[in-house]
Amino acid sequence: MTRQLFAVLAIVFVCAVSCEDLNEPLPTASPPPPPPGFSQFQIVGHWETTSSQGRRIAFDVTSEGRVVNGRINVHHDCLTGRWRATFDGFNADIVDDGFLTSFNWGSNEDGLVRVGFMTVSGRFEGDRSVKGGFINSVNDVRMNDDPTGDVCLPIEGSYEGTRE
């Protein structure tokens, strides 16, 4: 009887193991898509253009998807005359072919201090094409810590450019 029981158990075990092989595998989810890159275009390199003010804008795009070494030249029409300024060193991450950065700035020209706020944006529209804009405001003008009464109107501008 032990032999018969052992034979029956062996048959059940073999059937259980081989029946498992007959079952279809459970469906698996497809792997998630890879995260999107910073741009669908080949945009790494140096970019230069001229703004709607006729002033130069330049920046570099890294292979890590960052705008670095940004430089923008602007001018403001103030009560005391035209003030020209250059803002160096803006940086931004590129996401979905575009970038946006804002920063506070200050300048000191022989005791004449101006402070303000700048926003620069851009959108890459091809391997060699970028369009963007900027807004800048002068929030305070002082000479030796005393308000000067000078007022500089906020500016906004646009640009279109190419990669070198």
C-alpha positions in Angstrom: 0.0 0.0 0.0 2.9 2.3 0.7 4.1 1.7 -2.8 0.7 2.5 -4.3 0.5 5.7 -2.2 4.0 6.7 -3.2 3.1 6.0 -6.9 -0.1 8.1 -6.7 1.8 11.0 -5.0 4.5 10.8 -7.7 1.9 11.0 -10.5 0.2 14.0 -8.7 3.5 15.7 -8.3 4.5 15.2 -12.0 1.1 16.4 -13.1 1.3 19.4 -10.9 4.7 20.4 -12.2 3.9 19.7 -15.8 0.4 21.3 -15.6 2.1 24.5 -14.4 4.1 24.4 -17.7 0.8 24.4 -19.6 -0.5 27.6 -18.1 0.0 30.7 -20.1 2.3 33.3 -18.5 0.6 36.3 -16.9 0.7 39.4 -19.1 3.3 41.9 -18.1 3.1 45.7 -18.4 5.3 47.2 -21.1 8.2 49.1 -19.7 7.6 52.8 -19.1 8.8 55.1 -21.9 12.2 56.7 -21.3 12.0 60.2 -19.9 11.9 62.9 -22.5 15.1 64.7 -23.3 15.5 68.4 -22.7 14.9 69.0 -26.5 13.8 67.2 -29.6 16.4 69.2 -31.5 20.2 69.3 -31.7 20.7 72.5 -29.8 24.0 72.1 -28.0 26.4 75.0 -28.8 26.7 78.8 -28.8 23.7 80.9 -29.7 23.7 84.7 -30.6 21.1 87.1 -31.7 20.0 90.7 -31.6 16.9 91.7 -29.7 14.1 94.0 -30.8 16.0 96.8 -29.1 18.9 96.1 -31.5 21.1 94.8 -28.6 23.0 91.6 -28.3 21.9 88.4 -26.5 24.1 85.3 -26.3 24.3 82.0 -24.4 25.6 78.5 -24.5 23.6 75.3 -24.4 25.3 72.3 -22.7 24.8 68.6 -23.4 23.2 68.3 -20.0 20.3 70.6 -21.1 21.3 73.9 -19.5 21.6 77.4 -20.8 24.8 78.8 -19.3 27.0 81.9 -19.7 23.9 84.0 -20.7 24.6 87.6 -21.6 21.9 90.2 -22.4 22.3 93.8 -23.3 19.4 96.2 -22.8 18.6 99.9 -22.6 16.1 101.8 -20.5 14.7 105.2 -21.2 14.9 107.0 -17.9 13.9 110.5 -16.9 17.6 111.3 -16.8 18.3 109.8 -20.3 19.0 106.4 -21.8 20.7 103.9 -19.5 22.5 100.9 -21.1 23.2 97.8 -19.1 24.7 94.3 -19.6 23.7 91.4 -17.5 26.1 88.5 -17.5 25.8 85.0 -16.3 22.2 84.0 -16.5 21.6 80.2 -16.4 18.5 78.1 -16.9 17.4 74.5 -17.3 15.9 73.5 -20.6 12.6 71.6 -20.4 10.5 70.6 -23.5 12.6 72.8 -25.8 12.3 75.9 -23.7 13.9 77.8 -20.8 12.9 80.5 -18.4 15.0 82.3 -15.8 14.4 85.3 -13.5 16.9 87.1 -11.3 17.5 90.2 -9.2 20.3 92.4 -10.3 22.2 95.5 -9.1 24.6 97.9 -10.6 26.9 100.5 -9.1 28.4 103.2 -11.3 30.4 105.6 -9.2 27.9 105.7 -6.4 24.8 105.7 -8.6 23.1 102.4 -7.7 20.3 100.8 -9.6 18.5 97.6 -8.7 15.9 95.6 -10.6 14.5 92.4 -11.8 15.0 90.5 -15.1 13.2 87.6 -16.7 14.5 85.9 -19.9 12.8 83.1 -21.8 13.4 81.2 -25.0 12.0 78.4 -27.1 14.0 76.3 -29.5 12.1 75.8 -32.7 14.6 73.7 -34.6 18.3 72.7 -34.7 19.3 76.2 -35.5 16.4 78.4 -34.4 15.4 80.0 -31.1 12.8 82.7 -30.3 12.3 84.4 -27.0 11.7 87.4 -24.9 12.7 89.4 -21.9 11.2 91.8 -19.3 13.3 94.0 -17.1 12.4 96.6 -14.5 14.5 99.1 -12.6 13.0 99.2 -9.1 15.2 101.7 -7.3 17.8 104.4 -8.3 20.0 105.9 -5.5 23.1 108.1 -5.4 25.1 107.5 -2.2 22.1 105.8 -0.6 19.7 108.8 -1.3 16.9 108.3 -3.8 17.5 110.3 -6.9 13.9 110.6 -8.1 15.0 109.1 -11.5 12.5 106.7 -13.0 13.2 104.2 -15.6 10.3 102.6 -17.5 10.1 98.8 -17.5 11.1 97.2 -20.8 10.1 94.2 -22.7 11.6 92.8 -25.9 11.9 89.8 -28.1 14.6 88.0 -30.1 15.1 85.4 -32.8 18.4 83.8 -33.4 20.5 81.0 -34.6 23.3 78.7 -33.3 26.8 79.5 -34.5 
